[in-house]
Amino acid sequence: MYIGRFLVVGPDVGAYRVSSRSFPNRTISRRDDDTLTVGPTADAPETDNPYVAYNCVRVTDAGAVLGNGSHVDPVAEKLAMGYPARDALATALLSLDYEKDDYDTPRIAGVIGDDAAFVGIVRRDALLVHEVTEPTLVATYEKDTPEAYDFDATDAEAAAREVLEAEFEHAVCAAGVVRDGDGFSLASLDA
Ligand SMILES: NC(=O)c1ncn([C@@H]2O[C@H](COP(=O)(O)O)[C@@H](O)[C@H]2O)c1NC=O
């Protein structure tokens, strides 16, 4: 089954996977201590698609944010400003809305906050923001309503590996984020 980009978020762990039929030449790099970025590999063909390079993980003092596009930045900024995680997700997802591509690709995001974790998705037909108390998956296609997901990883690399090796088609690269004391550990892997 092809579900496109997806994330898994629980109270202390998160993971994000780029799956892609159209843009497989991508990797996740560490932009700085608090940021992981999806971008093209050196051999990637040039593209003017605005949706395939973005920060996919950002850590703030108020929690970690994961997602499949440029909305990750305003979610992180609002979280850092003191917005509740639910409101940071809802406002950023609604203002950017689904992607204006051939598929009306949804935007998905998750927050691992100090007190609670949330996942969100904005689709053409809905905006959903759910608090989660167990690992929960949401994807751009097919699995576009949050659902519980069996997830065992307890460190960042294992989290990235677990989603990278999940039985969904066209794996490209993945990121993991795990609560670590007062902060978070980050990791990324290529398929
Ligand atoms: N976030 C991403 O990494 C990403 N990769 C591809 N897309 C969008 O999704 C469309 C379909 O891509 P694909 O056939 O690889 O699933 C692309 O034309 C692009 O507009 C993305 N946008 C949202 O998921």
The ligand as an ORCA input file, in Angstrom:
! r2SCAN-3c Opt
* xyz 0 1
  N       6.258     16.481      1.865
  C       6.851     15.825      0.899
  O       7.947     15.285      1.079
  C       6.190     15.681     -0.408
  N       6.673     14.956     -1.399
  C       5.829     15.062     -2.429
  N       4.804     15.884     -2.089
  C       3.679     16.297     -2.941
  O       2.926     15.133     -3.236
  C       2.791     14.972     -4.635
  C       2.764     13.514     -4.943
  O       4.039     12.988     -4.661
  P       4.277     11.407     -4.699
  O       3.786     10.924     -6.017
  O       5.764     11.225     -4.523
  O       3.501     10.820     -3.535
  C       3.962     15.749     -5.232
  O       3.636     16.208     -6.515
  C       4.133     16.895     -4.265
  O       3.259     17.960     -4.590
  C       4.996     16.275     -0.823
  N       4.124     17.049     -0.109
  C       3.466     16.592      0.972
  O       3.499     15.532      1.469
*
